[in-house]
């Protein structure tokens, strides 16, 4: 049994939690705010509406020619996000926001899970601080 503070929460990433609509992605890229760490960029955009968080994960074909490399990067992102999404979901519920996120990997070498976890946690904290002004 996990002793995590989120042990009662669902750590899955359902289809409804993924950002797939072309219009929503276009709005995110046009109006979204960028948060950066070395090798990773997160675009975030929030609109008033139903409390909802949707995320997408990308790796550039230009840097990673092989599909299995891109798929691995996206899989690492999904795993990290799955375990760290709860503060953003709580924020969306409290403020009735519809939040869209895009995780973009820009690094030159294939990352490992520890690196992705660490950077994702930092970026999620940055997003939370941006949408929760003091």
BELCORSUL-V666695 format. One record per residue. N is the residue number from 0. SS is DSSP state (2 for helix, 1 for strand, 0 for the rest). PSI is psi in whole degrees, -180 to 180 (* if undefined). D_CENTER is the distance of its C-alpha to the mean C-alpha in Angstrom with 1 decimal. Layout:
N;SS;PSI;D_CENTER  N;SS;PSI;D_CENTER
This chain:
0;0;134;26.3  1;0;141;23.3  2;0;15;24.0  3;0;153;20.5  4;0;-16;20.2  5;0;24;17.8  6;0;-27;20.3  7;0;-3;21.1  8;0;157;17.6  9;0;120;16.4  10;0;19;13.9  11;0;167;13.6  12;0;93;11.1  13;0;164;13.5  14;2;-34;14.2  15;2;-15;14.1  16;2;1;10.4  17;1;139;9.6  18;0;114;10.0  19;0;-23;13.3  20;0;131;15.9  21;2;-43;17.2  22;2;-43;18.1  23;2;-37;14.7  24;2;-41;13.2  25;2;-43;16.3  26;2;-42;16.0  27;2;-45;12.5  28;2;-31;14.0  29;2;-45;17.2  30;2;-6;16.4  31;0;155;12.9  32;1;135;12.9  33;1;135;11.8  34;1;131;11.0  35;1;143;12.3  36;1;168;13.3  37;0;127;15.5  38;0;-8;14.2  39;1;136;10.5  40;1;139;9.6  41;1;126;6.7  42;1;134;8.4  43;1;140;8.5  44;1;137;11.4  45;1;142;13.1  46;1;147;16.4  47;1;143;18.9  48;0;-152;19.3  49;0;140;18.6  50;0;110;16.1  51;1;143;13.1  52;1;126;9.3  53;1;142;8.1  54;1;151;5.2  55;1;157;6.5  56;1;129;7.0  57;1;154;10.1  58;1;134;12.9  59;0;134;16.0  60;0;-27;19.2  61;0;-38;21.3  62;0;-31;20.4  63;0;95;20.0  64;0;-33;22.9  65;0;130;22.7  66;2;-36;20.5  67;2;-28;20.4  68;2;-45;18.8  69;2;-42;16.0  70;2;-38;15.6  71;2;-45;15.6  72;2;-46;12.8  73;2;-37;10.6  74;2;-41;12.0  75;2;-42;11.3  76;2;-47;7.5  77;2;-42;7.8  78;2;-46;10.3  79;2;-45;8.6  80;2;-42;5.7  81;2;-40;8.8  82;2;-14;10.8  83;2;13;9.0  84;0;-15;7.7  85;2;-40;11.4  86;2;-34;11.9  87;2;-39;9.5  88;2;-41;11.4  89;2;-43;14.5  90;2;-46;14.2  91;2;-41;13.8  92;2;-43;16.8  93;2;-39;18.8  94;2;5;18.6  95;0;56;18.5  96;1;147;15.6  97;1;108;13.7  98;1;131;10.2  99;1;136;8.4  100;1;142;5.1  101;1;120;5.6  102;1;119;5.0  103;1;123;8.8  104;1;126;11.1  105;0;6;14.3  106;0;165;16.3  107;0;-22;19.8  108;0;157;20.0  109;0;131;18.2  110;0;168;16.1  111;0;170;16.8  112;2;-39;14.7  113;2;-42;15.8  114;2;-47;14.7  115;2;-43;11.1  116;2;-47;11.2  117;2;-48;12.9  118;2;-36;10.8  119;2;-41;7.4  120;2;-44;9.7  121;2;-46;11.2  122;2;-38;8.5  123;2;-39;7.4  124;2;-40;11.2  125;2;-43;11.7  126;2;-44;9.7  127;2;-44;11.8  128;2;-37;14.8  129;2;-43;14.6  130;2;-8;14.5  131;0;74;17.1  132;0;146;19.9  133;0;*;22.7
